[in-house]
Amino acid sequence: MRKFRTLDEFEEEYFRKHPEEINDYLTEIFQEYAEDNDSGALLASLHVVARVQGAGEREI
C-alpha cells in the first residue's frame, strides 16, 4: 500500500528546499489570519515553519 504525504510534510519539505521563501510565507499567513481570525490555520502553518527551522530540537 502506498503511503501518501500529509500537507504539512509536503510544506515542510518544500521550505527545507526553499528557505528563502519562508518570510513571504509568514507574511501571507499573518495577512490571512488578520482577515479570517482562523487561529488553527495560523498555528498549523507556524508549526511547519518551526519544524523547518529546528525549533524544539534538543541537543543531547
PDB file with SEQRES, HELIX, SHEET and CRYST1 records, atoms N, CA, C and O in Angstrom:
SEQRES   1 A   60  MET ARG LYS PHE ARG THR LEU ASP GLU PHE GLU GLU GLU          
SEQRES   2 A   60  TYR PHE ARG LYS HIS PRO GLU GLU ILE ASN ASP TYR LEU          
SEQRES   3 A   60  THR GLU ILE PHE GLN GLU TYR ALA GLU ASP ASN ASP SER          
SEQRES   4 A   60  GLY ALA LEU LEU ALA SER LEU HIS VAL VAL ALA ARG VAL          
SEQRES   5 A   60  GLN GLY ALA GLY GLU ARG GLU ILE                              
HELIX    1 AA1 LEU A    7  LYS A   17  1                                  11    
HELIX    2 AA2 PRO A   19  GLU A   21  5                                   3    
HELIX    3 AA3 ILE A   22  ASP A   36  1                                  15    
HELIX    4 AA4 SER A   39  VAL A   52  1                                  14    
CRYST1    1.000    1.000    1.000  90.00  90.00  90.00 P 1           1          
ATOM      1  N   MET A   1       0.842  -1.177   0.000  1.00  0.00           N  
ATOM      2  CA  MET A   1       0.000   0.000   0.000  1.00  0.00           C  
ATOM      3  C   MET A   1       0.889   1.243   0.000  1.00  0.00           C  
ATOM      4  O   MET A   1       1.868   1.315   0.743  1.00  0.00           O  
ATOM      5  N   ARG A   2       0.548   2.195  -0.819  1.00  0.00           N  
ATOM      6  CA  ARG A   2       1.326   3.426  -0.951  1.00  0.00           C  
ATOM      7  C   ARG A   2       0.963   4.383   0.176  1.00  0.00           C  
ATOM      8  O   ARG A   2      -0.212   4.591   0.479  1.00  0.00           O  
ATOM      9  N   LYS A   3       1.989   4.961   0.790  1.00  0.00           N  
ATOM     10  CA  LYS A   3       1.764   5.936   1.854  1.00  0.00           C  
ATOM     11  C   LYS A   3       1.850   7.342   1.258  1.00  0.00           C  
ATOM     12  O   LYS A   3       2.856   7.716   0.654  1.00  0.00           O  
ATOM     13  N   PHE A   4       0.789   8.099   1.437  1.00  0.00           N  
ATOM     14  CA  PHE A   4       0.763   9.463   0.940  1.00  0.00           C  
ATOM     15  C   PHE A   4       1.260  10.423   2.008  1.00  0.00           C  
ATOM     16  O   PHE A   4       1.064  10.194   3.202  1.00  0.00           O  
ATOM     17  N   ARG A   5       1.905  11.504   1.571  1.00  0.00           N  
ATOM     18  CA  ARG A   5       2.378  12.528   2.498  1.00  0.00           C  
ATOM     19  C   ARG A   5       1.233  13.455   2.881  1.00  0.00           C  
ATOM     20  O   ARG A   5       0.298  13.673   2.110  1.00  0.00           O  
ATOM     21  N   THR A   6       1.332  13.987   4.079  1.00  0.00           N  
ATOM     22  CA  THR A   6       0.353  14.979   4.504  1.00  0.00           C  
ATOM     23  C   THR A   6       0.748  16.338   3.915  1.00  0.00           C  
ATOM     24  O   THR A   6       1.862  16.512   3.422  1.00  0.00           O  
ATOM     25  N   LEU A   7      -0.175  17.286   3.976  1.00  0.00           N  
ATOM     26  CA  LEU A   7       0.118  18.635   3.513  1.00  0.00           C  
ATOM     27  C   LEU A   7       1.268  19.229   4.331  1.00  0.00           C  
ATOM     28  O   LEU A   7       2.147  19.887   3.774  1.00  0.00           O  
ATOM     29  N   ASP A   8       1.267  19.002   5.643  1.00  0.00           N  
ATOM     30  CA  ASP A   8       2.354  19.507   6.489  1.00  0.00           C  
ATOM     31  C   ASP A   8       3.702  18.940   6.058  1.00  0.00           C  
ATOM     32  O   ASP A   8       4.690  19.672   6.004  1.00  0.00           O  
ATOM     33  N   GLU A   9       3.753  17.655   5.753  1.00  0.00           N  
ATOM     34  CA  GLU A   9       5.005  17.036   5.305  1.00  0.00           C  
ATOM     35  C   GLU A   9       5.460  17.631   3.973  1.00  0.00           C  
ATOM     36  O   GLU A   9       6.649  17.873   3.765  1.00  0.00           O  
ATOM     37  N   PHE A  10       4.515  17.860   3.086  1.00  0.00           N  
ATOM     38  CA  PHE A  10       4.831  18.454   1.791  1.00  0.00           C  
ATOM     39  C   PHE A  10       5.376  19.872   1.976  1.00  0.00           C  
ATOM     40  O   PHE A  10       6.405  20.226   1.400  1.00  0.00           O  
ATOM     41  N   GLU A  11       4.680  20.684   2.787  1.00  0.00           N  
ATOM     42  CA  GLU A  11       5.128  22.056   3.024  1.00  0.00           C  
ATOM     43  C   GLU A  11       6.498  22.076   3.694  1.00  0.00           C  
ATOM     44  O   GLU A  11       7.354  22.886   3.338  1.00  0.00           O  
ATOM     45  N   GLU A  12       6.705  21.193   4.653  1.00  0.00           N  
ATOM     46  CA  GLU A  12       7.995  21.151   5.349  1.00  0.00           C  
ATOM     47  C   GLU A  12       9.126  20.833   4.370  1.00  0.00           C  
ATOM     48  O   GLU A  12      10.172  21.481   4.398  1.00  0.00           O  
ATOM     49  N   GLU A  13       8.923  19.854   3.519  1.00  0.00           N  
ATOM     50  CA  GLU A  13       9.939  19.516   2.525  1.00  0.00           C  
ATOM     51  C   GLU A  13      10.203  20.690   1.585  1.00  0.00           C  
ATOM     52  O   GLU A  13      11.352  20.989   1.261  1.00  0.00           O  
ATOM     53  N   TYR A  14       9.128  21.353   1.150  1.00  0.00           N  
ATOM     54  CA  TYR A  14       9.270  22.488   0.244  1.00  0.00           C  
ATOM     55  C   TYR A  14      10.110  23.593   0.880  1.00  0.00           C  
ATOM     56  O   TYR A  14      11.023  24.118   0.242  1.00  0.00           O  
ATOM     57  N   PHE A  15       9.812  23.950   2.127  1.00  0.00           N  
ATOM     58  CA  PHE A  15      10.532  25.050   2.765  1.00  0.00           C  
ATOM     59  C   PHE A  15      11.960  24.659   3.154  1.00  0.00           C  
ATOM     60  O   PHE A  15      12.820  25.530   3.287  1.00  0.00           O  
ATOM     61  N   ARG A  16      12.219  23.385   3.334  1.00  0.00           N  
ATOM     62  CA  ARG A  16      13.615  22.967   3.541  1.00  0.00           C  
ATOM     63  C   ARG A  16      14.428  23.186   2.265  1.00  0.00           C  
ATOM     64  O   ARG A  16      15.613  23.517   2.319  1.00  0.00           O  
ATOM     65  N   LYS A  17      13.778  22.998   1.126  1.00  0.00           N  
ATOM     66  CA  LYS A  17      14.447  23.202  -0.161  1.00  0.00           C  
ATOM     67  C   LYS A  17      14.464  24.666  -0.590  1.00  0.00           C  
ATOM     68  O   LYS A  17      15.307  25.065  -1.393  1.00  0.00           O  
ATOM     69  N   HIS A  18      13.535  25.475  -0.058  1.00  0.00           N  
ATOM     70  CA  HIS A  18      13.390  26.877  -0.446  1.00  0.00           C  
ATOM     71  C   HIS A  18      13.260  27.778   0.789  1.00  0.00           C  
ATOM     72  O   HIS A  18      12.240  28.446   0.957  1.00  0.00           O  
ATOM     73  N   PRO A  19      14.275  27.803   1.648  1.00  0.00           N  
ATOM     74  CA  PRO A  19      14.166  28.587   2.890  1.00  0.00           C  
ATOM     75  C   PRO A  19      14.022  30.091   2.646  1.00  0.00           C  
ATOM     76  O   PRO A  19      13.549  30.818   3.518  1.00  0.00           O  
ATOM     77  N   GLU A  20      14.425  30.552   1.476  1.00  0.00           N  
ATOM     78  CA  GLU A  20      14.318  31.981   1.165  1.00  0.00           C  
ATOM     79  C   GLU A  20      12.857  32.421   1.033  1.00  0.00           C  
ATOM     80  O   GLU A  20      12.579  33.620   1.018  1.00  0.00           O  
ATOM     81  N   GLU A  21      11.938  31.488   0.938  1.00  0.00           N  
ATOM     82  CA  GLU A  21      10.527  31.817   0.781  1.00  0.00           C  
ATOM     83  C   GLU A  21       9.753  31.846   2.106  1.00  0.00           C  
ATOM     84  O   GLU A  21       8.563  32.161   2.117  1.00  0.00           O  
ATOM     85  N   ILE A  22      10.408  31.527   3.200  1.00  0.00           N  
ATOM     86  CA  ILE A  22       9.729  31.461   4.495  1.00  0.00           C  
ATOM     87  C   ILE A  22       9.190  32.828   4.921  1.00  0.00           C  
ATOM     88  O   ILE A  22       8.064  32.912   5.411  1.00  0.00           O  
ATOM     89  N   ASN A  23       9.961  33.889   4.746  1.00  0.00           N  
ATOM     90  CA  ASN A  23       9.490  35.214   5.168  1.00  0.00           C  
ATOM     91  C   ASN A  23       8.226  35.638   4.428  1.00  0.00           C  
ATOM     92  O   ASN A  23       7.305  36.186   5.034  1.00  0.00           O  
ATOM     93  N   ASP A  24       8.177  35.388   3.128  1.00  0.00           N  
ATOM     94  CA  ASP A  24       6.969  35.714   2.367  1.00  0.00           C  
ATOM     95  C   ASP A  24       5.784  34.859   2.833  1.00  0.00           C  
ATOM     96  O   ASP A  24       4.655  35.342   2.911  1.00  0.00           O  
ATOM     97  N   TYR A  25       6.049  33.610   3.135  1.00  0.00           N  
ATOM     98  CA  TYR A  25       5.008  32.708   3.632  1.00  0.00           C  
ATOM     99  C   TYR A  25       4.460  33.212   4.967  1.00  0.00           C  
ATOM    100  O   TYR A  25       3.248  33.212   5.181  1.00  0.00           O  
ATOM    101  N   LEU A  26       5.344  33.638   5.859  1.00  0.00           N  
ATOM    102  CA  LEU A  26       4.899  34.166   7.148  1.00  0.00           C  
ATOM    103  C   LEU A  26       4.040  35.419   6.966  1.00  0.00           C  
ATOM    104  O   LEU A  26       3.015  35.577   7.629  1.00  0.00           O  
ATOM    105  N   THR A  27       4.461  36.296   6.073  1.00  0.00           N  
ATOM    106  CA  THR A  27       3.667  37.490   5.795  1.00  0.00           C  
ATOM    107  C   THR A  27       2.271  37.100   5.321  1.00  0.00           C  
ATOM    108  O   THR A  27       1.273  37.668   5.765  1.00  0.00           O  
ATOM    109  N   GLU A  28       2.211  36.144   4.430  1.00  0.00           N  
ATOM    110  CA  GLU A  28       0.927  35.698   3.872  1.00  0.00           C  
ATOM    111  C   GLU A  28       0.026  35.071   4.942  1.00  0.00           C  
ATOM    112  O   GLU A  28      -1.165  35.375   4.996  1.00  0.00           O  
ATOM    113  N   ILE A  29       0.577  34.211   5.782  1.00  0.00           N  
ATOM    114  CA  ILE A  29      -0.287  33.551   6.774  1.00  0.00           C  
ATOM    115  C   ILE A  29      -0.799  34.542   7.815  1.00  0.00           C  
ATOM    116  O   ILE A  29      -1.914  34.386   8.314  1.00  0.00           O  
ATOM    117  N   PHE A  30      -0.002  35.562   8.152  1.00  0.00           N  
ATOM    118  CA  PHE A  30      -0.495  36.567   9.095  1.00  0.00           C  
ATOM    119  C   PHE A  30      -1.536  37.480   8.444  1.00  0.00           C  
ATOM    120  O   PHE A  30      -2.464  37.929   9.117  1.00  0.00           O  
ATOM    121  N   GLN A  31      -1.396  37.758   7.158  1.00  0.00           N  
ATOM    122  CA  GLN A  31      -2.420  38.535   6.453  1.00  0.00           C  
ATOM    123  C   GLN A  31      -3.740  37.758   6.404  1.00  0.00           C  
ATOM    124  O   GLN A  31      -4.811  38.327   6.612  1.00  0.00           O  
ATOM    125  N   GLU A  32      -3.652  36.467   6.129  1.00  0.00           N  
ATOM    126  CA  GLU A  32      -4.855  35.638   6.110  1.00  0.00           C  
ATOM    127  C   GLU A  32      -5.496  35.578   7.487  1.00  0.00           C  
ATOM    128  O   GLU A  32      -6.720  35.622   7.611  1.00  0.00           O  
ATOM    129  N   TYR A  33      -4.669  35.479   8.519  1.00  0.00           N  
ATOM    130  CA  TYR A  33      -5.204  35.454   9.879  1.00  0.00           C  
ATOM    131  C   TYR A  33      -5.914  36.764  10.213  1.00  0.00           C  
ATOM    132  O   TYR A  33      -6.952  36.753  10.874  1.00  0.00           O  
ATOM    133  N   ALA A  34      -5.365  37.885   9.765  1.00  0.00           N  
ATOM    134  CA  ALA A  34      -5.984  39.187  10.010  1.00  0.00           C  
ATOM    135  C   ALA A  34      -7.366  39.276   9.353  1.00  0.00           C  
ATOM    136  O   ALA A  34      -8.245  39.986   9.843  1.00  0.00           O  
ATOM    137  N   GLU A  35      -7.551  38.560   8.252  1.00  0.00           N  
ATOM    138  CA  GLU A  35      -8.826  38.579   7.546  1.00  0.00           C  
ATOM    139  C   GLU A  35      -9.853  37.613   8.130  1.00  0.00           C  
ATOM    140  O   GLU A  35     -11.031  37.950   8.246  1.00  0.00           O  
ATOM    141  N   ASP A  36      -9.401  36.405   8.499  1.00  0.00           N  
ATOM    142  CA  ASP A  36     -10.376  35.393   8.900  1.00  0.00           C  
ATOM    143  C   ASP A  36     -10.283  34.928  10.357  1.00  0.00           C  
ATOM    144  O   ASP A  36     -11.131  34.160  10.811  1.00  0.00           O  
ATOM    145  N   ASN A  37      -9.280  35.377  11.083  1.00  0.00           N  
ATOM    146  CA  ASN A  37      -9.099  35.014  12.500  1.00  0.00           C  
ATOM    147  C   ASN A  37      -9.104  33.510  12.750  1.00  0.00           C  
ATOM    148  O   ASN A  37      -9.546  33.059  13.807  1.00  0.00           O  
ATOM    149  N   ASP A  38      -8.622  32.741  11.797  1.00  0.00           N  
ATOM    150  CA  ASP A  38      -8.560  31.287  11.948  1.00  0.00           C  
ATOM    151  C   ASP A  38      -7.258  30.914  12.656  1.00  0.00           C  
ATOM    152  O   ASP A  38      -6.235  30.669  12.017  1.00  0.00           O  
ATOM    153  N   SER A  39      -7.316  30.878  13.976  1.00  0.00           N  
ATOM    154  CA  SER A  39      -6.101  30.617  14.760  1.00  0.00           C  
ATOM    155  C   SER A  39      -5.571  29.207  14.521  1.00  0.00           C  
ATOM    156  O   SER A  39      -4.362  28.989  14.597  1.00  0.00           O  
ATOM    157  N   GLY A  40      -6.438  28.256  14.239  1.00  0.00           N  
ATOM    158  CA  GLY A  40      -5.985  26.888  13.968  1.00  0.00           C  
ATOM    159  C   GLY A  40      -5.103  26.820  12.736  1.00  0.00           C  
ATOM    160  O   GLY A  40      -4.061  26.166  12.743  1.00  0.00           O  
ATOM    161  N   ALA A  41      -5.526  27.502  11.674  1.00  0.00           N  
ATOM    162  CA  ALA A  41      -4.735  27.519  10.444  1.00  0.00           C  
ATOM    163  C   ALA A  41      -3.407  28.239  10.664  1.00  0.00           C  
ATOM    164  O   ALA A  41      -2.366  27.803  10.173  1.00  0.00           O  
ATOM    165  N   LEU A  42      -3.455  29.350  11.409  1.00  0.00           N  
ATOM    166  CA  LEU A  42      -2.230  30.095  11.707  1.00  0.00           C  
ATOM    167  C   LEU A  42      -1.244  29.230  12.482  1.00  0.00           C  
ATOM    168  O   LEU A  42      -0.063  29.165  12.141  1.00  0.00           O  
ATOM    169  N   LEU A  43      -1.731  28.571  13.520  1.00  0.00           N  
ATOM    170  CA  LEU A  43      -0.848  27.741  14.344  1.00  0.00           C  
ATOM    171  C   LEU A  43      -0.297  26.553  13.572  1.00  0.00           C  
ATOM    172  O   LEU A  43       0.861  26.182  13.763  1.00  0.00           O  
ATOM    173  N   ALA A  44      -1.097  25.954  12.709  1.00  0.00           N  
ATOM    174  CA  ALA A  44      -0.613  24.839  11.897  1.00  0.00           C  
ATOM    175  C   ALA A  44       0.509  25.294  10.968  1.00  0.00           C  
ATOM    176  O   ALA A  44       1.508  24.593  10.801  1.00  0.00           O  
ATOM    177  N   SER A  45       0.340  26.462  10.369  1.00  0.00           N  
ATOM    178  CA  SER A  45       1.374  26.990   9.478  1.00  0.00           C  
ATOM    179  C   SER A  45       2.641  27.350  10.243  1.00  0.00           C  
ATOM    180  O   SER A  45       3.750  27.080   9.781  1.00  0.00           O  
ATOM    181  N   LEU A  46       2.477  27.956  11.407  1.00  0.00           N  
ATOM    182  CA  LEU A  46       3.640  28.294  12.236  1.00  0.00           C  
ATOM    183  C   LEU A  46       4.366  27.039  12.702  1.00  0.00           C  
ATOM    184  O   LEU A  46       5.590  27.035  12.830  1.00  0.00           O  
ATOM    185  N   HIS A  47       3.617  25.986  12.953  1.00  0.00           N  
ATOM    186  CA  HIS A  47       4.227  24.719  13.373  1.00  0.00           C  
ATOM    187  C   HIS A  47       5.141  24.168  12.277  1.00  0.00           C  
ATOM    188  O   HIS A  47       6.230  23.672  12.565  1.00  0.00           O  
ATOM    189  N   VAL A  48       4.702  24.254  11.036  1.00  0.00           N  
ATOM    190  CA  VAL A  48       5.517  23.803   9.909  1.00  0.00           C  
ATOM    191  C   VAL A  48       6.812  24.609   9.844  1.00  0.00           C  
ATOM    192  O   VAL A  48       7.894  24.040   9.703  1.00  0.00           O  
ATOM    193  N   VAL A  49       6.701  25.930   9.947  1.00  0.00           N  
ATOM    194  CA  VAL A  49       7.886  26.787   9.881  1.00  0.00           C  
ATOM    195  C   VAL A  49       8.829  26.486  11.043  1.00  0.00           C  
ATOM    196  O   VAL A  49      10.045  26.430  10.859  1.00  0.00           O  
ATOM    197  N   ALA A  50       8.276  26.297  12.224  1.00  0.00           N  
ATOM    198  CA  ALA A  50       9.107  26.000  13.392  1.00  0.00           C  
ATOM    199  C   ALA A  50       9.868  24.695  13.197  1.00  0.00           C  
ATOM    200  O   ALA A  50      11.043  24.607  13.554  1.00  0.00           O  
ATOM    201  N   ARG A  51       9.218  23.687  12.640  1.00  0.00           N  
ATOM    202  CA  ARG A  51       9.903  22.414  12.411  1.00  0.00           C  
ATOM    203  C   ARG A  51      11.003  22.555  11.370  1.00  0.00           C  
ATOM    204  O   ARG A  51      12.073  21.962  11.512  1.00  0.00           O  
ATOM    205  N   VAL A  52      10.750  23.329  10.334  1.00  0.00           N  
ATOM    206  CA  VAL A  52      11.763  23.537   9.286  1.00  0.00           C  
ATOM    207  C   VAL A  52      12.985  24.240   9.865  1.00  0.00           C  
ATOM    208  O   VAL A  52      14.118  23.920   9.508  1.00  0.00           O  
ATOM    209  N   GLN A  53      12.754  25.195  10.755  1.00  0.00           N  
ATOM    210  CA  GLN A  53      13.857  25.967  11.315  1.00  0.00           C  
ATOM    211  C   GLN A  53      14.460  25.319  12.555  1.00  0.00           C  
ATOM    212  O   GLN A  53      15.364  25.883  13.171  1.00  0.00           O  
ATOM    213  N   GLY A  54      13.971  24.146  12.923  1.00  0.00           N  
ATOM    214  CA  GLY A  54      14.587  23.388  14.003  1.00  0.00           C  
ATOM    215  C   GLY A  54      14.156  23.794  15.385  1.00  0.00           C  
ATOM    216  O   GLY A  54      14.829  23.440  16.353  1.00  0.00           O  
ATOM    217  N   ALA A  55      13.067  24.521  15.528  1.00  0.00           N  
ATOM    218  CA  ALA A  55      12.582  24.901  16.859  1.00  0.00           C  
ATOM    219  C   ALA A  55      12.141  23.661  17.608  1.00  0.00           C  
ATOM    220  O   ALA A  55      11.488  22.779  17.051  1.00  0.00           O  
ATOM    221  N   GLY A  56      12.499  23.607  18.856  1.00  0.00           N  
ATOM    222  CA  GLY A  56      12.098  22.481  19.684  1.00  0.00           C  
ATOM    223  C   GLY A  56      13.067  21.321  19.675  1.00  0.00           C  
ATOM    224  O   GLY A  56      12.906  20.380  20.451  1.00  0.00           O  
ATOM    225  N   GLU A  57      14.065  21.364  18.820  1.00  0.00           N  
ATOM    226  CA  GLU A  57      15.050  20.288  18.816  1.00  0.00           C  
ATOM    227  C   GLU A  57      16.003  20.493  19.967  1.00  0.00           C  
ATOM    228  O   GLU A  57      16.432  21.611  20.251  1.00  0.00           O  
ATOM    229  N   ARG A  58      16.324  19.417  20.614  1.00  0.00           N  
ATOM    230  CA  ARG A  58      17.223  19.490  21.772  1.00  0.00           C  
ATOM    231  C   ARG A  58      18.548  18.831  21.455  1.00  0.00           C  
ATOM    232  O   ARG A  58      18.609  17.828  20.745  1.00  0.00           O  
ATOM    233  N   GLU A  59      19.586  19.399  21.983  1.00  0.00           N  
ATOM    234  CA  GLU A  59      20.890  18.767  21.872  1.00  0.00           C  
ATOM    235  C   GLU A  59      21.082  17.890  23.090  1.00  0.00           C  
ATOM    236  O   GLU A  59      20.827  18.298  24.223  1.00  0.00           O  
ATOM    237  N   ILE A  60      21.537  16.680  22.831  1.00  0.00           N  
ATOM    238  CA  ILE A  60      21.754  15.749  23.951  1.00  0.00           C  
ATOM    239  C   ILE A  60      23.228  15.600  24.195  1.00  0.00           C  
ATOM    240  O   ILE A  60      23.634  14.863  25.093  1.00  0.00           O  
TER     241      ILE A  60                                                      
END                                                                             
